[in-house]
Amino acid sequence: MSRKPMFADGSIVEDYEPLFAYWEIASKKSREIAEKAMLRNEDFEYLKSIVGEGGISLYDLLEAMTSFYYNRVDEEIAAEAFRRVLELNLEPETARRRIARILAGWITEAACHWNMIRLKKRGTR
């Protein structure tokens, strides 16, 4: 069973290990870099502004939040995290996007945990 950060339930992100590796590597370089890849109150506010009155798909929400987090992820550290955890040699830009996607999934899971948003199964109202 893999570790999960606080308020994550694994419903969107199956494996948080690359994010844990990212934090470990980043914290050795700079606490500031590591903290950029953490959830902040303003992140939840941004998520709520995207969701608005509803009607956004999970895919579109994750895409928007991935773009939101992208610039907060160091691509070299992300690439090292994937090499370390999954033995994958990803292009730094790809690794950066994948870490940003994990962050997007995490905030979505956390927002569901706090009842800020509710995910509907396809075909339900």
Contacts in CASP RR format, 6 or more apart in sequence:
PFRMAT RR
TARGET T0000
AUTHOR 0000-0000-0000
METHOD contacts of the structure
MODEL  1
MSRKPMFADGSIVEDYEPLFAYWEIASKKSREIAEKAMLRNEDFEYLKSI
VGEGGISLYDLLEAMTSFYYNRVDEEIAAEAFRRVLELNLEPETARRRIA
RILAGWITEAACHWNMIRLKKRGTR
2 14 0 8 1.000
2 15 0 8 1.000
2 16 0 8 1.000
2 17 0 8 1.000
3 16 0 8 1.000
3 17 0 8 1.000
3 20 0 8 1.000
4 10 0 8 1.000
4 16 0 8 1.000
5 16 0 8 1.000
5 19 0 8 1.000
5 20 0 8 1.000
5 106 0 8 1.000
6 110 0 8 1.000
7 106 0 8 1.000
7 109 0 8 1.000
7 110 0 8 1.000
7 113 0 8 1.000
7 114 0 8 1.000
8 16 0 8 1.000
8 106 0 8 1.000
8 109 0 8 1.000
8 110 0 8 1.000
9 109 0 8 1.000
9 112 0 8 1.000
9 113 0 8 1.000
10 16 0 8 1.000
10 109 0 8 1.000
11 109 0 8 1.000
11 112 0 8 1.000
11 119 0 8 1.000
12 58 0 8 1.000
12 62 0 8 1.000
12 105 0 8 1.000
12 106 0 8 1.000
12 108 0 8 1.000
12 109 0 8 1.000
13 102 0 8 1.000
13 105 0 8 1.000
13 106 0 8 1.000
13 109 0 8 1.000
16 102 0 8 1.000
16 106 0 8 1.000
17 85 0 8 1.000
17 86 0 8 1.000
18 78 0 8 1.000
18 81 0 8 1.000
18 82 0 8 1.000
18 85 0 8 1.000
18 86 0 8 1.000
18 98 0 8 1.000
18 99 0 8 1.000
18 102 0 8 1.000
19 37 0 8 1.000
19 81 0 8 1.000
19 99 0 8 1.000
19 102 0 8 1.000
19 103 0 8 1.000
19 106 0 8 1.000
20 85 0 8 1.000
21 80 0 8 1.000
21 81 0 8 1.000
21 82 0 8 1.000
21 84 0 8 1.000
21 85 0 8 1.000
22 34 0 8 1.000
22 37 0 8 1.000
22 73 0 8 1.000
22 77 0 8 1.000
22 78 0 8 1.000
22 81 0 8 1.000
22 99 0 8 1.000
23 34 0 8 1.000
23 37 0 8 1.000
25 77 0 8 1.000
25 80 0 8 1.000
25 81 0 8 1.000
25 84 0 8 1.000
26 33 0 8 1.000
26 34 0 8 1.000
26 37 0 8 1.000
26 74 0 8 1.000
26 77 0 8 1.000
27 33 0 8 1.000
27 34 0 8 1.000
29 77 0 8 1.000
33 74 0 8 1.000
33 77 0 8 1.000
36 72 0 8 1.000
36 73 0 8 1.000
37 69 0 8 1.000
37 72 0 8 1.000
37 73 0 8 1.000
37 99 0 8 1.000
37 103 0 8 1.000
39 103 0 8 1.000
39 106 0 8 1.000
39 107 0 8 1.000
39 110 0 8 1.000
43 68 0 8 1.000
43 107 0 8 1.000
44 107 0 8 1.000
44 110 0 8 1.000
44 111 0 8 1.000
44 114 0 8 1.000
44 116 0 8 1.000
46 65 0 8 1.000
46 68 0 8 1.000
47 61 0 8 1.000
47 65 0 8 1.000
47 107 0 8 1.000
47 108 0 8 1.000
47 111 0 8 1.000
47 116 0 8 1.000
47 117 0 8 1.000
48 111 0 8 1.000
48 116 0 8 1.000
48 117 0 8 1.000
50 56 0 8 1.000
50 61 0 8 1.000
50 64 0 8 1.000
50 65 0 8 1.000
51 61 0 8 1.000
51 117 0 8 1.000
56 64 0 8 1.000
58 108 0 8 1.000
58 119 0 8 1.000
61 104 0 8 1.000
61 108 0 8 1.000
62 101 0 8 1.000
62 104 0 8 1.000
62 105 0 8 1.000
62 108 0 8 1.000
63 104 0 8 1.000
64 104 0 8 1.000
65 103 0 8 1.000
65 104 0 8 1.000
65 105 0 8 1.000
65 107 0 8 1.000
65 108 0 8 1.000
66 97 0 8 1.000
66 100 0 8 1.000
66 101 0 8 1.000
66 103 0 8 1.000
66 104 0 8 1.000
67 100 0 8 1.000
68 100 0 8 1.000
68 104 0 8 1.000
69 99 0 8 1.000
69 100 0 8 1.000
69 103 0 8 1.000
69 104 0 8 1.000
70 96 0 8 1.000
70 97 0 8 1.000
70 100 0 8 1.000
72 100 0 8 1.000
72 103 0 8 1.000
73 96 0 8 1.000
73 99 0 8 1.000
73 100 0 8 1.000
73 103 0 8 1.000
74 96 0 8 1.000
75 92 0 8 1.000
75 93 0 8 1.000
75 95 0 8 1.000
75 96 0 8 1.000
76 92 0 8 1.000
78 90 0 8 1.000
78 92 0 8 1.000
78 95 0 8 1.000
78 96 0 8 1.000
78 98 0 8 1.000
78 99 0 8 1.000
79 89 0 8 1.000
79 90 0 8 1.000
79 91 0 8 1.000
79 92 0 8 1.000
79 95 0 8 1.000
79 96 0 8 1.000
81 95 0 8 1.000
81 99 0 8 1.000
82 88 0 8 1.000
82 89 0 8 1.000
82 90 0 8 1.000
82 95 0 8 1.000
82 98 0 8 1.000
83 89 0 8 1.000
83 90 0 8 1.000
90 98 0 8 1.000
108 117 0 8 1.000
108 119 0 8 1.000
111 117 0 8 1.000
112 118 0 8 1.000
112 119 0 8 1.000
END
